[in-house]
Amino acid sequence: MLRLARPANIVTAISDILAGVAIAFYALPAAGAITLAMFGRYEWLLPVLLLVVATKGLYGGGVVMNDVFDAELDAVERPERPIPSGLISKGAASAWGMGLLLVGIVAAGFVHWPQFFSLSFWLALATAGAALLYDGWGKHQDIFGPVNMGLCRGLNLLLGMSLVPEAVLHYWYLALVPIVFIAAITMISRGEVHGGKASTLKWAALLYVLVMAAIAIHSWINDTLVATSIFLVLFGIMNAVPLFRANANPTGPNIGKAVKAGVLSLILMNAAWAAAFGAPQLAVGMVLLLPLSLFLAKAFAVT
């Protein structure tokens, strides 16, 4: 069951939440102070933990259901995966995936308790819906598919920001950045099995540059460019090397490595967001999630 949930990927989803929390508190200090007053000096840690649980359930459930929908195709192209290999039945996997999604939605509902149907709840519900839409239909669409996948990540960033609801109202547009980045990864991931096209990789590289530029611009506006640049450089290097190799030889294995690097580098991208909004200490802490994600990536599938 752990293999189905992609543990290494879930760690990157946690970094989305932490980036959103950083943006909420550091971009809107007045609203953040109100939130702290509402939760108490340390009690705000519980809502953050609930958001972390929520993203674990939402992301884990989404990728499990992806394998459920792909069971017949995987039986031909990737027979080693848990469902086609017989490690778990399709019915049991469906129950596991839907159960995780439900846990994610419920956990988000308790973030602003006693207001269960808060913005956090609705964002979690929207994320689950976007994930199921992608799993069952979106991934088969050439244009909407990558955008649909990116929407799941964008909503996840907003879910972290929903700790301070006013932050979502002011900075909702920041979700466009992970949407673009994940859309680029999804574009090139379609060549993981049979190989891809160098032109697709070039377009993806352009989108990567636009993502870095967007974060750099915000850090310049917030006067945090120096600290943010460190994380952006690491982010760029982590993606440039495998992407360059895949562009030179766009075989399935090379593209798979580029996709894997892109997914795991989300931790560095989110650390850059935290630094851009004046939270370098949190950014450093988030980078520590990368070794954990890399370790899990050796034991469990990422792509």
C-alpha positions in Angstrom: 0.0 0.0 0.0 2.9 2.4 0.7 4.2 1.8 -2.8 0.9 2.9 -4.2 1.0 6.2 -2.2 4.4 7.3 -3.5 5.9 8.3 -0.1 8.7 10.3 -1.7 6.2 12.5 -3.5 4.1 13.0 -0.4 7.2 14.6 1.3 7.2 17.2 -1.6 3.5 17.9 -1.0 4.3 18.7 2.7 6.7 21.3 1.4 3.8 22.9 -0.5 2.0 23.3 2.8 5.0 24.8 4.6 5.5 27.2 1.7 1.9 28.3 1.9 2.1 28.8 5.6 5.3 30.9 5.2 3.6 33.1 2.6 0.5 33.5 4.8 2.4 34.6 7.9 5.2 36.6 6.3 3.2 38.3 3.6 0.4 39.3 5.9 1.9 39.9 9.3 -1.2 41.6 10.6 -3.5 38.8 9.6 -1.0 36.3 10.9 -0.9 38.0 14.2 -4.7 37.7 14.4 -4.5 34.0 13.6 -1.9 33.5 16.3 -4.2 35.3 18.7 -7.1 33.0 17.7 -5.1 29.8 18.0 -2.9 30.8 21.0 0.9 31.2 21.0 1.6 27.5 20.3 -1.8 26.1 19.5 -1.3 27.2 15.8 1.0 24.2 15.5 -2.0 21.9 15.6 -3.7 23.5 12.6 -0.4 23.3 10.6 -0.1 19.6 11.5 -3.7 19.1 10.4 -2.8 20.7 7.1 0.1 18.3 6.8 -2.1 15.4 7.5 -4.6 16.7 4.9 -2.0 17.0 2.2 -0.7 13.4 3.0 -4.2 12.1 2.5 -5.0 14.2 -0.6 -1.8 13.5 -2.4 -1.5 9.9 -1.4 -5.2 9.2 -2.3 -4.7 11.0 -5.6 -1.8 8.9 -6.8 -3.4 5.6 -5.5 -6.5 6.3 -7.5 -4.3 7.1 -10.5 -2.9 3.6 -10.4 -6.5 2.3 -10.0 -7.6 4.0 -13.2 -4.4 2.9 -15.0 -4.6 -0.8 -13.8 -5.3 -2.2 -17.3 -2.7 -0.1 -19.1 -0.1 -0.8 -16.4 -0.7 -4.5 -16.9 0.8 -4.0 -20.4 3.3 -1.2 -19.9 4.3 -1.5 -16.2 3.4 -5.0 -15.0 5.7 -4.6 -12.0 3.4 -2.1 -10.3 1.4 -3.2 -7.3 -2.0 -3.7 -8.9 -1.1 -5.6 -12.1 1.6 -7.6 -10.2 -1.1 -8.9 -7.8 0.3 -7.4 -4.7 -3.0 -5.7 -4.0 -6.4 -6.0 -5.7 -8.0 -3.2 -7.6 -10.9 -3.1 -5.2 -8.6 -2.9 -2.1 -6.6 -0.2 -3.8 -9.7 1.8 -4.6 -10.8 1.6 -1.0 -7.3 2.7 0.2 -7.2 5.6 -2.2 -10.7 6.9 -1.5 -10.1 6.5 2.2 -6.9 8.6 2.0 -8.8 11.4 0.2 -11.5 11.3 2.8 -8.9 11.6 5.6 -7.4 14.6 3.8 -10.7 16.4 3.4 -11.7 15.8 7.1 -8.4 16.8 8.4 -8.6 20.1 6.5 -12.1 20.6 8.0 -10.7 20.6 11.5 -8.1 23.3 10.8 -10.4 26.2 11.8 -12.5 24.2 14.2 -15.3 24.7 15.3 -15.8 26.1 11.7 -15.6 22.8 9.9 -16.7 24.1 6.5 -13.9 26.7 6.3 -11.8 27.7 3.3 -9.4 24.9 4.2 -12.1 22.3 3.9 -13.3 23.7 0.5 -9.7 23.8 -0.9 -9.1 20.2 0.2 -12.4 19.2 -1.4 -11.4 21.0 -4.6 -8.0 19.3 -4.5 -9.5 15.9 -4.2 -11.9 16.6 -7.1 -9.1 17.9 -9.3 -7.0 14.8 -8.5 -9.9 12.4 -9.4 -10.6 14.5 -12.6 -7.0 14.1 -13.7 -6.9 10.3 -12.8 -10.0 9.4 -14.7 -10.1 11.8 -17.6 -7.6 14.8 -17.5 -4.4 12.9 -18.1 -5.7 11.7 -21.5 -6.1 15.3 -22.7 -3.2 16.8 -24.5 -3.6 20.4 -23.3 -5.9 20.2 -20.2 -4.1 17.2 -18.7 -0.9 19.0 -17.7 -2.9 22.0 -16.5 -5.2 19.7 -14.5 -2.2 18.1 -12.8 -0.7 21.4 -12.1 -3.9 22.6 -10.6 -3.6 19.9 -7.9 -0.3 21.4 -6.8 -1.6 25.0 -7.0 -4.5 24.2 -4.8 -2.1 22.4 -2.4 -0.1 25.6 -2.0 -3.3 27.6 -1.4 -4.3 25.0 1.2 -1.2 25.8 3.2 -2.0 29.5 2.8 -5.5 28.9 4.1 -4.1 28.8 7.7 -4.6 32.6 7.3 -7.6 32.9 5.0 -6.9 36.5 4.1 -3.6 35.4 2.5 -5.5 33.3 -0.1 -7.6 36.3 -1.0 -4.5 38.5 -1.5 -2.1 36.0 -3.0 -4.2 33.4 -4.8 -2.3 34.1 -8.1 0.9 32.6 -6.6 -0.7 29.2 -7.3 -0.2 29.8 -11.0 3.6 29.1 -10.5 3.3 25.5 -9.3 0.5 25.0 -12.0 3.0 26.0 -14.7 5.8 24.0 -13.2 3.8 20.8 -12.8 2.3 21.2 -16.2 5.8 21.3 -17.6 6.7 18.1 -15.8 3.5 16.4 -16.9 4.2 17.3 -20.5 7.6 15.6 -20.5 6.4 12.6 -18.4 4.4 11.3 -21.3 7.6 10.1 -22.8 8.7 8.0 -19.8 7.7 4.7 -21.4 8.3 5.0 -25.1 10.6 8.1 -25.2 9.8 11.7 -26.0 10.6 14.6 -28.2 13.4 17.1 -27.7 11.0 19.9 -28.6 8.8 19.1 -25.6 11.8 19.1 -23.4 12.8 22.5 -24.7 9.3 23.9 -24.0 9.5 22.4 -20.5 12.9 24.1 -19.9 11.4 27.5 -20.9 8.6 27.0 -18.4 11.1 26.1 -15.7 12.9 29.4 -16.4 9.6 31.3 -16.2 8.9 29.7 -12.8 12.3 30.7 -11.5 11.8 34.2 -12.8 8.5 34.6 -11.1 9.9 33.6 -7.7 13.0 35.9 -8.2 10.7 38.8 -9.1 8.7 38.4 -5.9 11.9 38.1 -3.8 13.2 41.3 -5.4 9.9 43.0 -4.5 10.2 41.7 -0.9 13.9 42.6 -0.8 14.9 39.0 -0.2 16.6 38.2 -3.5 20.0 37.3 -2.0 18.6 34.6 0.3 16.2 33.3 -2.3 18.8 33.1 -5.0 20.6 30.3 -3.1 17.6 28.0 -3.3 16.8 29.0 -6.9 20.3 28.1 -8.0 20.0 24.7 -6.3 16.6 24.2 -7.9 17.9 25.1 -11.3 20.9 22.8 -11.1 18.8 19.9 -9.9 16.6 20.2 -13.0 19.1 21.3 -15.6 21.4 18.3 -15.5 18.8 15.5 -16.1 16.8 17.8 -18.5 20.0 18.4 -20.6 20.7 14.7 -20.8 17.1 13.9 -21.8 17.2 16.6 -24.4 20.4 15.1 -25.9 18.9 11.6 -25.8 15.2 11.6 -25.2 14.8 7.9 -24.3 12.3 6.7 -21.7 14.8 6.2 -18.9 16.4 9.6 -19.4 13.0 11.3 -19.4 12.1 9.4 -16.3 15.1 10.8 -14.5 14.2 14.3 -15.6 10.6 13.8 -14.3 11.9 12.4 -11.0 14.2 15.4 -10.5 11.4 17.8 -11.3 9.1 16.2 -8.8 11.7 16.1 -6.0 12.9 19.6 -6.8 9.6 20.9 -5.7 11.0 21.0 -2.2 13.7 23.5 -3.3 11.1 25.5 -5.2 9.0 25.7 -2.1 12.0 26.6 0.0 12.7 29.4 -2.4 9.1 30.7 -1.8 9.6 30.6 1.9 12.9 32.6 1.5 11.2 35.0 -0.9 8.7 35.9 1.7 11.2 36.5 4.5 11.4 33.0 6.1 14.9 31.8 5.4 15.1 29.7 8.5 12.0 27.8 7.5 13.4 27.5 4.0 16.6 25.8 5.3 14.4 23.5 7.4 12.4 22.6 4.3 15.5 21.7 2.4 16.2 19.1 5.0 13.1 17.3 3.6 15.0 16.7 0.4 17.4 14.0 1.7 14.3 12.2 3.2 12.5 12.4 -0.2 15.6 11.2 -2.0 16.0 8.3 0.4 12.3 7.3 0.0 12.7 7.6 -3.8 15.2 4.8 -3.8 12.7 2.4 -2.2 9.5 3.6 -3.8 8.5 4.9 -7.3 8.3 8.6 -7.9 7.0 8.8 -11.4 
